[in-house]
Every structure is written in structure tokens, then in C-alpha cells.
């Protein structure tokens, strides 16, 4: 189709107008916007420390502490995210637009918490702990991808709404080509 832009069917909006208003007014939106990249940076540092330990045998204490710090940042983003979800959608977890992300977040939390429990009780050896941390991190990456996808959908929805409000072609082109 030359000259036409193919856009997938938009589907239901991620936010109602009232939810969008509450999202934009919430201070927790900014908190989530700050904590998400901080958590990702902590994840990257921790992942490097885990790989270093597994490949060289050096730096066990640093690797273990980094997973504890990563888990604490996860708890912080989950608690503040639940408060955000309550403010925006009226429920602490499993709001309609983020149901599957929240379901998968429970697995992420379970694996990170299992790491803390295993570390505290000595239930796993050093290598077992690091492998459990890697499993927790794999689920974290999937979950982070889910939220990045939702962010993209929200931006596309905003661009689509802007195009519909103005009737302008530029907004439609922006929504089709990038976020």
C-alpha cells in the first residue's frame, strides 16, 4: 500500500479520561518514573557482579549485597507502584490495564524474596544463590519489558487522542512511526 500508513487497530484506551487525569496529577507517577531507571541501573551493576563472581569466583560478598539492594529497590517500586495504582485505578493491584504485569510481578517478587530467604537461612550455597538471583533477574527483565510496552501503548494512545482532537495528520504520523 503505497502512500498509506498501516496502523494496527487501536483497541481500548489504556486509561479513561478520568484515570489519565488522576495519573497526571499523582506525585507517585514521578516517583515511578524515577525508581524504574534507578532499579534498572542497580540491576545492571548487580548482574555484572554476579557474572563476575560466577566466572572468576571473586566478589561473592559484593554480588550478594547487590542482589539485596536490587531486591530492596524492587520492594520500593512495588509498594509505591501499588499506591500509584490505587490513586489512578482505585485498586492496589491487578487494575484492568496492568493486570498481567501485576500477575508477573508476583513471580518476580517471589523469586527475589526467595533469594533473601535462602541467603538468610543458608539454604543454598554461593553458586545456588547466584543462579537463583539470575532466575529472579530473568523474570524482572520480562516484567520490565511488559511495563515498557504499556508505556509505549500509553504514548501511542496520547498521540492518537491528540490527532483525533485536532484532526491533524502530523499526530497520526507521529503515532505510527515512533513513541
C-alpha positions in Angstrom: 0.0 0.0 0.0 2.0 3.0 -1.3 1.2 6.3 0.4 -0.8 4.8 3.3 0.3 4.3 6.8 -0.7 1.0 8.3 -1.7 1.3 11.9 -2.9 -1.6 14.0 -6.4 -1.4 15.4 -6.0 0.9 18.4 -8.1 -1.2 20.7 -9.3 0.1 24.0 -7.5 3.1 25.5 -5.1 2.3 28.3 -6.6 5.0 30.5 -10.0 6.5 30.7 -10.0 10.3 30.7 -10.5 10.3 34.5 -7.7 7.8 35.0 -5.4 9.9 32.9 -6.3 13.0 34.9 -5.5 11.1 38.1 -2.3 9.7 36.7 -1.1 13.1 35.6 -2.0 14.6 39.0 -0.4 11.9 41.1 3.0 12.6 42.6 3.5 8.8 42.5 3.8 9.0 38.7 7.0 10.9 39.1 8.2 8.5 41.9 7.7 5.6 39.5 9.4 7.5 36.7 12.5 7.9 38.9 12.5 4.5 40.6 12.2 2.5 37.3 15.5 3.7 35.8 17.3 3.6 39.2 16.2 -0.1 39.7 17.4 -0.9 36.1 20.8 0.7 36.9 21.0 -1.3 40.1 20.1 -4.4 38.1 22.8 -3.9 35.6 25.5 -3.4 38.2 24.3 -6.4 40.2 24.2 -8.5 37.0 27.8 -7.6 36.3 28.8 -8.5 39.8 27.0 -11.9 39.7 28.6 -12.7 36.3 32.0 -11.7 37.7 31.6 -14.0 40.7 30.3 -16.9 38.6 33.1 -16.6 36.1 36.0 -15.8 38.4 35.0 -16.8 41.9 35.8 -13.3 43.1 33.5 -10.8 44.8 30.9 -13.0 46.4 30.0 -10.6 49.1 29.6 -7.7 46.7 27.4 -9.8 44.4 25.3 -11.0 47.3 24.9 -7.4 48.6 24.0 -6.2 45.2 21.1 -8.6 44.9 19.9 -7.5 48.3 20.0 -3.9 47.1 18.2 -4.8 43.9 15.5 -6.6 45.9 15.1 -3.6 48.1 14.6 -1.3 45.1 12.1 -3.8 43.7 10.2 -3.7 47.0 10.2 0.1 46.9 8.9 0.3 43.3 6.3 -2.4 44.0 5.0 -0.6 47.2 5.0 2.9 45.5 3.5 1.3 42.3 0.7 -0.2 44.3 -0.1 3.2 45.9 0.0 4.7 42.4 -2.3 2.1 41.1 -4.8 2.8 44.0 -4.7 6.5 43.2 -5.2 6.1 39.5 -7.4 3.0 39.2 -8.9 2.6 42.7 -7.2 -0.8 43.5 -3.8 -1.6 44.9 -3.0 -4.3 42.4 -4.5 -6.0 39.3 -6.1 -3.0 37.8 -7.6 -3.7 34.4 -4.8 -2.2 32.2 -1.9 -3.7 34.3 -3.4 -7.0 35.3 -0.9 -9.3 33.6 2.0 -7.1 34.5 0.9 -7.3 38.2 0.5 -11.1 37.9 4.0 -11.5 36.6 5.3 -9.0 39.2 4.2 -11.5 41.8 6.6 -14.1 40.3 9.4 -11.5 40.2 8.7 -10.7 43.9 8.6 -14.3 44.9 12.0 -15.1 43.3 13.7 -12.1 44.8 12.2 -12.9 48.2 13.3 -16.5 47.9 16.8 -15.2 47.3 16.6 -13.2 50.6 15.3 -16.2 52.4 17.9 -18.5 51.1 20.6 -16.0 51.9 19.4 -15.5 55.4 18.9 -19.2 56.1 21.9 -20.5 54.3 19.6 -22.9 52.3 21.7 -22.5 49.2 25.4 -22.4 48.5 27.0 -19.4 46.9 26.5 -20.7 43.3 22.9 -21.7 44.0 22.2 -18.2 45.4 23.7 -16.6 42.3 21.7 -18.9 40.0 18.5 -18.1 41.9 19.4 -14.4 41.5 19.8 -14.9 37.8 16.4 -16.6 37.6 14.9 -13.6 39.5 16.6 -11.2 37.1 15.3 -13.1 34.1 11.7 -12.6 35.3 12.5 -9.0 36.1 13.6 -8.4 32.5 10.3 -9.9 31.2 8.3 -7.8 33.7 10.2 -4.6 32.8 9.5 -5.3 29.1 5.8 -5.6 29.9 5.8 -2.2 31.6 7.9 -0.6 28.7 5.3 -2.0 26.3 2.5 -0.4 28.3 4.4 2.9 28.3 4.6 2.7 24.6 0.9 2.0 24.3 0.1 5.0 26.5 2.2 7.2 24.3 0.6 5.9 21.2 -2.8 6.4 22.8 -1.9 10.0 23.7 -0.7 10.7 20.2 -3.9 9.2 18.7 -6.0 11.3 21.0 -4.1 14.4 20.1 -4.6 13.6 16.4 -8.3 12.9 16.9 -8.7 16.2 18.9 -7.0 18.3 16.3 -7.9 16.2 13.3 -4.3 16.7 12.3 -2.3 14.3 10.2 1.0 15.1 12.0 -0.1 13.4 15.2 -1.2 10.3 13.3 2.2 10.2 11.6 3.9 10.5 14.9 1.9 7.7 16.4 2.6 5.4 13.5 6.3 6.0 13.4 7.7 6.4 16.9 6.9 6.8 20.5 
